[in-house]
Amino acid sequence: MARSYFWTLLFLILHQIDAAYWKEWEMFYLPGGVQGFLVFNMAAIAVVLAGYRHVLLGTRQARRYAAVCAALGMGTFAIHAGFALAGLAQFHLPLSIAIIVLCLGSGLWLTITCIQSSKQ
């Protein structure tokens, strides 16, 4: 589970770096603009990093954090697919698209790994 969590975490962080370029806070009408975006990311990144620690240490909460991280990866894809279908022009560069697709792939991988670990 540590490997799939790592890759999902990495792609989520890369997406948030890309999101700063595209001014994602404007797409979500986030209160506080870039400041609200930074506060959100401070909290979200802290949670997924703490979750990675739980996964590495094999704590009771590891699968719960893994499920949250996986949902964030798959949700990132779903949200941005919706934006693309709605005609928004952001995130249309090849690497932006690739990172969003990789969020989905790694999120699915983490979900499968999480389910398999619960059966052991």
N, CA, C and O atoms as a GROMACS GRO file, in nm:
protein
  480
    1MET      N    1   0.083  -0.119   0.000
    1MET     CA    2   0.000   0.000   0.000
    1MET      C    3   0.087   0.126   0.000
    1MET      O    4   0.046   0.230  -0.052
    2ALA      N    5   0.207   0.118   0.057
    2ALA     CA    6   0.293   0.236   0.066
    2ALA      C    7   0.328   0.291  -0.073
    2ALA      O    8   0.331   0.412  -0.094
    3ARG      N    9   0.354   0.200  -0.167
    3ARG     CA   10   0.394   0.244  -0.302
    3ARG      C   11   0.279   0.314  -0.373
    3ARG      O   12   0.298   0.421  -0.432
    4SER      N   13   0.160   0.255  -0.369
    4SER     CA   14   0.046   0.316  -0.438
    4SER      C   15   0.005   0.447  -0.370
    4SER      O   16  -0.039   0.541  -0.436
    5TYR      N   17   0.018   0.453  -0.238
    5TYR     CA   18  -0.011   0.577  -0.165
    5TYR      C   19   0.087   0.686  -0.207
    5TYR      O   20   0.048   0.799  -0.234
    6PHE      N   21   0.216   0.649  -0.211
    6PHE     CA   22   0.319   0.746  -0.249
    6PHE      C   23   0.288   0.809  -0.385
    6PHE      O   24   0.292   0.931  -0.400
    7TRP      N   25   0.258   0.724  -0.484
    7TRP     CA   26   0.234   0.777  -0.619
    7TRP      C   27   0.108   0.863  -0.624
    7TRP      O   28   0.106   0.965  -0.693
    8THR      N   29   0.005   0.823  -0.554
    8THR     CA   30  -0.117   0.905  -0.552
    8THR      C   31  -0.089   1.039  -0.486
    8THR      O   32  -0.130   1.143  -0.536
    9LEU      N   33  -0.019   1.036  -0.374
    9LEU     CA   34   0.020   1.159  -0.304
    9LEU      C   35   0.104   1.248  -0.395
    9LEU      O   36   0.080   1.369  -0.403
   10LEU      N   37   0.200   1.190  -0.463
   10LEU     CA   38   0.286   1.268  -0.552
   10LEU      C   39   0.205   1.335  -0.663
   10LEU      O   40   0.222   1.454  -0.689
   11PHE      N   41   0.117   1.259  -0.728
   11PHE     CA   42   0.040   1.317  -0.838
   11PHE      C   43  -0.058   1.423  -0.788
   11PHE      O   44  -0.084   1.521  -0.858
   12LEU      N   45  -0.113   1.405  -0.669
   12LEU     CA   46  -0.201   1.507  -0.612
   12LEU      C   47  -0.124   1.637  -0.585
   12LEU      O   48  -0.174   1.746  -0.613
   13ILE      N   49  -0.004   1.625  -0.530
   13ILE     CA   50   0.077   1.745  -0.504
   13ILE      C   51   0.118   1.812  -0.636
   13ILE      O   52   0.112   1.934  -0.648
   14LEU      N   53   0.159   1.732  -0.734
   14LEU     CA   54   0.192   1.790  -0.865
   14LEU      C   55   0.071   1.861  -0.926
   14LEU      O   56   0.084   1.967  -0.987
   15HIS      N   57  -0.046   1.800  -0.909
   15HIS     CA   58  -0.167   1.864  -0.961
   15HIS      C   59  -0.190   1.998  -0.892
   15HIS      O   60  -0.229   2.095  -0.958
   16GLN      N   61  -0.168   2.005  -0.762
   16GLN     CA   62  -0.191   2.132  -0.691
   16GLN      C   63  -0.090   2.238  -0.734
   16GLN      O   64  -0.122   2.357  -0.735
   17ILE      N   65   0.031   2.198  -0.768
   17ILE     CA   66   0.128   2.293  -0.822
   17ILE      C   67   0.076   2.346  -0.955
   17ILE      O   68   0.079   2.467  -0.981
   18ASP      N   69   0.028   2.255  -1.040
   18ASP     CA   70  -0.029   2.294  -1.168
   18ASP      C   71  -0.154   2.380  -1.148
   18ASP      O   72  -0.178   2.474  -1.224
   19ALA      N   73  -0.233   2.346  -1.047
   19ALA     CA   74  -0.355   2.420  -1.018
   19ALA      C   75  -0.326   2.566  -0.984
   19ALA      O   76  -0.406   2.655  -1.014
   20ALA      N   77  -0.211   2.591  -0.922
   20ALA     CA   78  -0.174   2.730  -0.891
   20ALA      C   79  -0.151   2.807  -1.022
   20ALA      O   80  -0.189   2.924  -1.033
   21TYR      N   81  -0.089   2.742  -1.118
   21TYR     CA   82  -0.068   2.807  -1.248
   21TYR      C   83  -0.201   2.843  -1.314
   21TYR      O   84  -0.217   2.951  -1.370
   22TRP      N   85  -0.296   2.750  -1.307
   22TRP     CA   86  -0.425   2.770  -1.374
   22TRP      C   87  -0.523   2.851  -1.291
   22TRP      O   88  -0.637   2.872  -1.333
   23LYS      N   89  -0.482   2.897  -1.174
   23LYS     CA   90  -0.568   2.976  -1.083
   23LYS      C   91  -0.698   2.901  -1.054
   23LYS      O   92  -0.808   2.952  -1.074
   24GLU      N   93  -0.680   2.779  -1.004
   24GLU     CA   94  -0.794   2.692  -0.978
   24GLU      C   95  -0.895   2.753  -0.881
   24GLU      O   96  -1.014   2.722  -0.888
   25TRP      N   97  -0.850   2.839  -0.792
   25TRP     CA   98  -0.941   2.903  -0.698
   25TRP      C   99  -1.050   2.981  -0.771
   25TRP      O  100  -1.160   2.996  -0.718
   26GLU      N  101  -1.021   3.032  -0.890
   26GLU     CA  102  -1.121   3.103  -0.968
   26GLU      C  103  -1.224   3.005  -1.026
   26GLU      O  104  -1.342   3.039  -1.037
   27MET      N  105  -1.181   2.885  -1.062
   27MET     CA  106  -1.272   2.784  -1.116
   27MET      C  107  -1.374   2.740  -1.011
   27MET      O  108  -1.490   2.712  -1.042
   28PHE      N  109  -1.329   2.734  -0.885
   28PHE     CA  110  -1.414   2.690  -0.775
   28PHE      C  111  -1.481   2.806  -0.702
   28PHE      O  112  -1.556   2.785  -0.607
   29TYR      N  113  -1.454   2.928  -0.745
   29TYR     CA  114  -1.505   3.047  -0.677
   29TYR      C  115  -1.472   3.041  -0.528
   29TYR      O  116  -1.557   3.069  -0.443
   30LEU      N  117  -1.349   3.003  -0.497
   30LEU     CA  118  -1.305   2.984  -0.360
   30LEU      C  119  -1.295   3.118  -0.288
   30LEU      O  120  -1.228   3.209  -0.336
   31PRO      N  121  -1.362   3.130  -0.172
   31PRO     CA  122  -1.351   3.255  -0.096
   31PRO      C  123  -1.205   3.280  -0.056
   31PRO      O  124  -1.134   3.188  -0.017
   32GLY      N  125  -1.163   3.402  -0.067
   32GLY     CA  126  -1.027   3.438  -0.030
   32GLY      C  127  -0.927   3.426  -0.142
   32GLY      O  128  -0.808   3.455  -0.124
   33GLY      N  129  -0.972   3.383  -0.259
   33GLY     CA  130  -0.883   3.375  -0.374
   33GLY      C  131  -0.764   3.284  -0.348
   33GLY      O  132  -0.778   3.174  -0.296
   34VAL      N  133  -0.646   3.333  -0.385
   34VAL     CA  134  -0.525   3.253  -0.370
   34VAL      C  135  -0.498   3.222  -0.224
   34VAL      O  136  -0.442   3.117  -0.192
   35GLN      N  137  -0.537   3.311  -0.134
   35GLN     CA  138  -0.515   3.285   0.008
   35GLN      C  139  -0.599   3.167   0.056
   35GLN      O  140  -0.551   3.083   0.132
   36GLY      N  141  -0.724   3.160   0.012
   36GLY     CA  142  -0.809   3.046   0.044
   36GLY      C  143  -0.755   2.917  -0.016
   36GLY      O  144  -0.762   2.811   0.046
   37PHE      N  145  -0.701   2.928  -0.137
   37PHE     CA  146  -0.640   2.813  -0.204
   37PHE      C  147  -0.521   2.761  -0.123
   37PHE      O  148  -0.505   2.640  -0.106
   38LEU      N  149  -0.440   2.852  -0.072
   38LEU     CA  150  -0.324   2.812   0.009
   38LEU      C  151  -0.367   2.748   0.141
   38LEU      O  152  -0.308   2.650   0.184
   39VAL      N  153  -0.469   2.804   0.204
   39VAL     CA  154  -0.519   2.746   0.329
   39VAL      C  155  -0.574   2.605   0.303
   39VAL      O  156  -0.546   2.512   0.380
   40PHE      N  157  -0.651   2.590   0.196
   40PHE     CA  158  -0.702   2.457   0.161
   40PHE      C  159  -0.586   2.359   0.142
   40PHE      O  160  -0.590   2.248   0.196
   41ASN      N  161  -0.484   2.399   0.066
   41ASN     CA  162  -0.372   2.310   0.038
   41ASN      C  163  -0.288   2.281   0.161
   41ASN      O  164  -0.234   2.171   0.175
   42MET      N  165  -0.277   2.377   0.250
   42MET     CA  166  -0.205   2.353   0.374
   42MET      C  167  -0.273   2.239   0.452
   42MET      O  168  -0.206   2.150   0.503
   43ALA      N  169  -0.405   2.243   0.459
   43ALA     CA  170  -0.479   2.139   0.530
   43ALA      C  171  -0.478   2.006   0.454
   43ALA      O  172  -0.452   1.901   0.512
   44ALA      N  173  -0.505   2.011   0.324
   44ALA     CA  174  -0.514   1.888   0.245
   44ALA      C  175  -0.380   1.815   0.239
   44ALA      O  176  -0.375   1.693   0.255
   45ILE      N  177  -0.273   1.888   0.216
   45ILE     CA  178  -0.142   1.825   0.206
   45ILE      C  179  -0.099   1.771   0.342
   45ILE      O  180  -0.037   1.665   0.350
   46ALA      N  181  -0.131   1.842   0.450
   46ALA     CA  182  -0.100   1.792   0.584
   46ALA      C  183  -0.171   1.659   0.610
   46ALA      O  184  -0.112   1.567   0.667
   47VAL      N  185  -0.296   1.648   0.568
   47VAL     CA  186  -0.372   1.524   0.589
   47VAL      C  187  -0.312   1.409   0.510
   47VAL      O  188  -0.294   1.300   0.564
   48VAL      N  189  -0.281   1.430   0.382
   48VAL     CA  190  -0.228   1.319   0.302
   48VAL      C  191  -0.087   1.282   0.345
   48VAL      O  192  -0.049   1.165   0.335
   49LEU      N  193  -0.008   1.379   0.390
   49LEU     CA  194   0.125   1.346   0.442
   49LEU      C  195   0.115   1.269   0.573
   49LEU      O  196   0.189   1.172   0.594
   50ALA      N  197   0.026   1.310   0.661
   50ALA     CA  198   0.005   1.236   0.785
   50ALA      C  199  -0.043   1.095   0.754
   50ALA      O  200  -0.002   0.999   0.819
   51GLY      N  201  -0.128   1.082   0.654
   51GLY     CA  202  -0.177   0.952   0.612
   51GLY      C  203  -0.064   0.863   0.562
   51GLY      O  204  -0.062   0.743   0.589
   52TYR      N  205   0.028   0.920   0.490
   52TYR     CA  206   0.142   0.843   0.439
   52TYR      C  207   0.223   0.788   0.557
   52TYR      O  208   0.269   0.674   0.552
   53ARG      N  209   0.239   0.867   0.659
   53ARG     CA  210   0.309   0.821   0.780
   53ARG      C  211   0.236   0.701   0.840
   53ARG      O  212   0.298   0.602   0.877
   54HIS      N  213   0.103   0.711   0.849
   54HIS     CA  214   0.024   0.600   0.903
   54HIS      C  215   0.041   0.474   0.818
   54HIS      O  216   0.051   0.363   0.871
   55VAL      N  217   0.043   0.491   0.687
   55VAL     CA  218   0.062   0.376   0.597
   55VAL      C  219   0.200   0.314   0.618
   55VAL      O  220   0.212   0.192   0.628
   56LEU      N  221   0.303   0.398   0.625
   56LEU     CA  222   0.439   0.346   0.645
   56LEU      C  223   0.453   0.273   0.778
   56LEU      O  224   0.524   0.173   0.787
   57LEU      N  225   0.386   0.324   0.881
   57LEU     CA  226   0.395   0.262   1.013
   57LEU      C  227   0.296   0.148   1.032
   57LEU      O  228   0.304   0.074   1.130
   58GLY      N  229   0.203   0.134   0.939
   58GLY     CA  230   0.105   0.025   0.948
   58GLY      C  231   0.008   0.040   1.064
   58GLY      O  232  -0.030  -0.060   1.126
   59THR      N  233  -0.033   0.162   1.093
   59THR     CA  234  -0.126   0.185   1.204
   59THR      C  235  -0.268   0.143   1.167
   59THR      O  236  -0.297   0.112   1.051
   60ARG      N  237  -0.354   0.142   1.266
   60ARG     CA  238  -0.495   0.108   1.243
   60ARG      C  239  -0.563   0.203   1.145
   60ARG      O  240  -0.653   0.163   1.072
   61GLN      N  241  -0.521   0.327   1.145
   61GLN     CA  242  -0.584   0.428   1.060
   61GLN      C  243  -0.530   0.427   0.916
   61GLN      O  244  -0.579   0.502   0.832
   62ALA      N  245  -0.432   0.344   0.887
   62ALA     CA  246  -0.366   0.346   0.755
   62ALA      C  247  -0.466   0.329   0.642
   62ALA      O  248  -0.462   0.405   0.545
   63ARG      N  249  -0.554   0.231   0.651
   63ARG     CA  250  -0.649   0.208   0.541
   63ARG      C  251  -0.747   0.323   0.527
   63ARG      O  252  -0.788   0.356   0.416
   64ARG      N  253  -0.785   0.384   0.637
   64ARG     CA  254  -0.877   0.498   0.630
   64ARG      C  255  -0.811   0.614   0.557
   64ARG      O  256  -0.872   0.676   0.470
   65TYR      N  257  -0.686   0.643   0.592
   65TYR     CA  258  -0.614   0.749   0.522
   65TYR      C  259  -0.593   0.713   0.374
   65TYR      O  260  -0.603   0.799   0.287
   66ALA      N  261  -0.564   0.586   0.348
   66ALA     CA  262  -0.546   0.542   0.210
   66ALA      C  263  -0.674   0.560   0.130
   66ALA      O  264  -0.670   0.601   0.014
   67ALA      N  265  -0.787   0.530   0.192
   67ALA     CA  266  -0.915   0.549   0.122
   67ALA      C  267  -0.939   0.696   0.091
   67ALA      O  268  -0.990   0.730  -0.016
   68VAL      N  269  -0.903   0.784   0.184
   68VAL     CA  270  -0.919   0.929   0.161
   68VAL      C  271  -0.828   0.974   0.047
   68VAL      O  272  -0.872   1.047  -0.042
   69CYS      N  273  -0.703   0.931   0.050
   69CYS     CA  274  -0.608   0.969  -0.055
   69CYS      C  275  -0.654   0.918  -0.190
   69CYS      O  276  -0.648   0.990  -0.290
   70ALA      N  277  -0.700   0.793  -0.195
   70ALA     CA  278  -0.750   0.735  -0.320
   70ALA      C  279  -0.870   0.813  -0.372
   70ALA      O  280  -0.879   0.840  -0.492
   71ALA      N  281  -0.961   0.849  -0.282
   71ALA     CA  282  -1.079   0.926  -0.322
   71ALA      C  283  -1.039   1.063  -0.376
   71ALA      O  284  -1.099   1.113  -0.472
   72LEU      N  285  -0.938   1.124  -0.316
   72LEU     CA  286  -0.890   1.253  -0.367
   72LEU      C  287  -0.833   1.238  -0.508
   72LEU      O  288  -0.856   1.324  -0.593
   73GLY      N  289  -0.759   1.130  -0.531
   73GLY     CA  290  -0.702   1.108  -0.664
   73GLY      C  291  -0.811   1.088  -0.769
   73GLY      O  292  -0.809   1.152  -0.874
   74MET      N  293  -0.905   1.000  -0.739
   74MET     CA  294  -1.013   0.974  -0.835
   74MET      C  295  -1.106   1.094  -0.847
   74MET      O  296  -1.157   1.124  -0.956
   75GLY      N  297  -1.130   1.163  -0.737
   75GLY     CA  298  -1.214   1.282  -0.739
   75GLY      C  299  -1.154   1.394  -0.821
   75GLY      O  300  -1.225   1.468  -0.889
   76THR      N  301  -1.022   1.408  -0.814
   76THR     CA  302  -0.953   1.509  -0.894
   76THR      C  303  -0.981   1.486  -1.042
   76THR      O  304  -1.011   1.580  -1.116
   77PHE      N  305  -0.972   1.360  -1.084
   77PHE     CA  306  -1.002   1.328  -1.224
   77PHE      C  307  -1.148   1.361  -1.257
   77PHE      O  308  -1.176   1.426  -1.357
   78ALA      N  309  -1.240   1.316  -1.172
   78ALA     CA  310  -1.383   1.336  -1.199
   78ALA      C  311  -1.418   1.484  -1.209
   78ALA      O  312  -1.491   1.526  -1.299
   79ILE      N  313  -1.367   1.563  -1.117
   79ILE     CA  314  -1.396   1.707  -1.116
   79ILE      C  315  -1.342   1.772  -1.244
   79ILE      O  316  -1.412   1.851  -1.308
   80HIS      N  317  -1.219   1.739  -1.280
   80HIS     CA  318  -1.159   1.804  -1.397
   80HIS      C  319  -1.215   1.751  -1.528
   80HIS      O  320  -1.216   1.822  -1.628
   81ALA      N  321  -1.262   1.628  -1.529
   81ALA     CA  322  -1.334   1.578  -1.647
   81ALA      C  323  -1.463   1.658  -1.663
   81ALA      O  324  -1.500   1.693  -1.775
   82GLY      N  325  -1.529   1.686  -1.553
   82GLY     CA  326  -1.650   1.770  -1.558
   82GLY      C  327  -1.620   1.910  -1.608
   82GLY      O  328  -1.694   1.964  -1.690
   83PHE      N  329  -1.512   1.968  -1.559
   83PHE     CA  330  -1.472   2.101  -1.607
   83PHE      C  331  -1.446   2.098  -1.757
   83PHE      O  332  -1.487   2.189  -1.830
   84ALA      N  333  -1.376   1.994  -1.804
   84ALA     CA  334  -1.345   1.983  -1.948
   84ALA      C  335  -1.473   1.969  -2.030
   84ALA      O  336  -1.488   2.032  -2.134
   85LEU      N  337  -1.566   1.886  -1.981
   85LEU     CA  338  -1.693   1.869  -2.052
   85LEU      C  339  -1.775   1.998  -2.053
   85LEU      O  340  -1.854   2.021  -2.146
   86ALA      N  341  -1.757   2.080  -1.951
   86ALA     CA  342  -1.828   2.208  -1.943
   86ALA      C  343  -1.762   2.314  -2.031
   86ALA      O  344  -1.815   2.425  -2.045
   87GLY      N  345  -1.646   2.281  -2.091
   87GLY     CA  346  -1.583   2.373  -2.184
   87GLY      C  347  -1.477   2.464  -2.124
   87GLY      O  348  -1.429   2.554  -2.192
   88LEU      N  349  -1.440   2.443  -1.999
   88LEU     CA  350  -1.335   2.526  -1.941
   88LEU      C  351  -1.202   2.494  -2.008
   88LEU      O  352  -1.174   2.379  -2.041
   89ALA      N  353  -1.121   2.596  -2.027
   89ALA     CA  354  -0.996   2.582  -2.104
   89ALA      C  355  -0.875   2.549  -2.018
   89ALA      O  356  -0.769   2.516  -2.071
   90GLN      N  357  -0.889   2.556  -1.885
   90GLN     CA  358  -0.776   2.527  -1.798
   90GLN      C  359  -0.740   2.379  -1.804
   90GLN      O  360  -0.822   2.294  -1.841
   91PHE      N  361  -0.615   2.350  -1.767
   91PHE     CA  362  -0.564   2.213  -1.759
   91PHE      C  363  -0.567   2.140  -1.893
   91PHE      O  364  -0.588   2.019  -1.898
   92HIS      N  365  -0.547   2.214  -2.001
   92HIS     CA  366  -0.551   2.152  -2.133
   92HIS      C  367  -0.413   2.117  -2.189
   92HIS      O  368  -0.403   2.058  -2.296
   93LEU      N  369  -0.308   2.154  -2.118
   93LEU     CA  370  -0.173   2.120  -2.164
   93LEU      C  371  -0.146   1.971  -2.141
   93LEU      O  372  -0.202   1.911  -2.049
   94PRO      N  373  -0.061   1.910  -2.224
   94PRO     CA  374  -0.039   1.764  -2.214
   94PRO      C  375   0.001   1.715  -2.075
   94PRO      O  376  -0.052   1.614  -2.028
   95LEU      N  377   0.093   1.784  -2.008
   95LEU     CA  378   0.133   1.738  -1.874
   95LEU      C  379   0.023   1.759  -1.771
   95LEU      O  380   0.009   1.679  -1.678
   96SER      N  381  -0.054   1.865  -1.786
   96SER     CA  382  -0.168   1.886  -1.695
   96SER      C  383  -0.266   1.770  -1.708
   96SER      O  384  -0.314   1.717  -1.608
   97ILE      N  385  -0.297   1.733  -1.832
   97ILE     CA  386  -0.389   1.622  -1.857
   97ILE      C  387  -0.329   1.492  -1.803
   97ILE      O  388  -0.398   1.413  -1.739
   98ALA      N  389  -0.201   1.470  -1.830
   98ALA     CA  390  -0.135   1.347  -1.786
   98ALA      C  391  -0.139   1.334  -1.634
   98ALA      O  392  -0.166   1.226  -1.581
   99ILE      N  393  -0.113   1.442  -1.564
   99ILE     CA  394  -0.114   1.437  -1.417
   99ILE      C  395  -0.254   1.405  -1.366
   99ILE      O  396  -0.269   1.326  -1.272
  100ILE      N  397  -0.355   1.463  -1.426
  100ILE     CA  398  -0.493   1.436  -1.384
  100ILE      C  399  -0.529   1.289  -1.411
  100ILE      O  400  -0.592   1.225  -1.327
  101VAL      N  401  -0.489   1.236  -1.524
  101VAL     CA  402  -0.514   1.095  -1.555
  101VAL      C  403  -0.435   1.005  -1.459
  101VAL      O  404  -0.485   0.902  -1.415
  102LEU      N  405  -0.313   1.045  -1.427
  102LEU     CA  406  -0.232   0.968  -1.332
  102LEU      C  407  -0.292   0.973  -1.191
  102LEU      O  408  -0.277   0.878  -1.114
  103CYS      N  409  -0.358   1.082  -1.156
  103CYS     CA  410  -0.431   1.087  -1.027
  103CYS      C  411  -0.538   0.978  -1.025
  103CYS      O  412  -0.554   0.909  -0.924
  104LEU      N  413  -0.610   0.964  -1.136
  104LEU     CA  414  -0.712   0.859  -1.144
  104LEU      C  415  -0.648   0.720  -1.135
  104LEU      O  416  -0.691   0.637  -1.055
  105GLY      N  417  -0.547   0.696  -1.215
  105GLY     CA  418  -0.483   0.565  -1.217
  105GLY      C  419  -0.425   0.525  -1.083
  105GLY      O  420  -0.444   0.413  -1.037
  106SER      N  421  -0.353   0.617  -1.021
  106SER     CA  422  -0.292   0.585  -0.892
  106SER      C  423  -0.398   0.575  -0.783
  106SER      O  424  -0.384   0.495  -0.690
  107GLY      N  425  -0.504   0.654  -0.793
  107GLY     CA  426  -0.614   0.644  -0.698
  107GLY      C  427  -0.684   0.508  -0.707
  107GLY      O  428  -0.721   0.450  -0.605
  108LEU      N  429  -0.703   0.459  -0.829
  108LEU     CA  430  -0.761   0.326  -0.848
  108LEU      C  431  -0.668   0.218  -0.794
  108LEU      O  432  -0.712   0.125  -0.727
  109TRP      N  433  -0.539   0.231  -0.822
  109TRP     CA  434  -0.439   0.137  -0.774
  109TRP      C  435  -0.440   0.134  -0.620
  109TRP      O  436  -0.436   0.027  -0.560
  110LEU      N  437  -0.444   0.252  -0.559
  110LEU     CA  438  -0.447   0.260  -0.413
  110LEU      C  439  -0.575   0.198  -0.358
  110LEU      O  440  -0.571   0.130  -0.255
  111THR      N  441  -0.687   0.218  -0.425
  111THR     CA  442  -0.813   0.157  -0.382
  111THR      C  443  -0.802   0.005  -0.383
  111THR      O  444  -0.840  -0.062  -0.288
  112ILE      N  445  -0.748  -0.049  -0.492
  112ILE     CA  446  -0.734  -0.194  -0.504
  112ILE      C  447  -0.638  -0.245  -0.395
  112ILE      O  448  -0.665  -0.346  -0.330
  113THR      N  449  -0.527  -0.176  -0.376
  113THR     CA  450  -0.431  -0.216  -0.275
  113THR      C  451  -0.491  -0.211  -0.135
  113THR      O  452  -0.466  -0.298  -0.052
  114CYS      N  453  -0.571  -0.110  -0.110
  114CYS     CA  454  -0.637  -0.094   0.020
  114CYS      C  455  -0.736  -0.210   0.042
  114CYS      O  456  -0.742  -0.266   0.152
  115ILE      N  457  -0.812  -0.244  -0.058
  115ILE     CA  458  -0.909  -0.355  -0.047
  115ILE      C  459  -0.834  -0.487  -0.023
  115ILE      O  460  -0.875  -0.567   0.061
  116GLN      N  461  -0.726  -0.507  -0.097
  116GLN     CA  462  -0.649  -0.631  -0.079
  116GLN      C  463  -0.588  -0.640   0.060
  116GLN      O  464  -0.582  -0.748   0.119
  117SER      N  465  -0.542  -0.527   0.114
  117SER     CA  466  -0.482  -0.530   0.248
  117SER      C  467  -0.586  -0.557   0.356
  117SER      O  468  -0.552  -0.609   0.463
  118SER      N  469  -0.711  -0.522   0.330
  118SER     CA  470  -0.815  -0.546   0.431
  118SER      C  471  -0.853  -0.693   0.436
  118SER      O  472  -0.909  -0.739   0.536
  119LYS      N  473  -0.822  -0.769   0.330
  119LYS     CA  474  -0.854  -0.911   0.326
  119LYS      C  475  -0.746  -0.996   0.392
  119LYS      O  476  -0.764  -1.116   0.413
  120GLN      N  477  -0.635  -0.934   0.426
  120GLN     CA  478  -0.523  -1.009   0.487
  120GLN      C  479  -0.530  -1.008   0.636
  120GLN      O  480  -0.444  -1.066   0.702
   0.00000   0.00000   0.00000
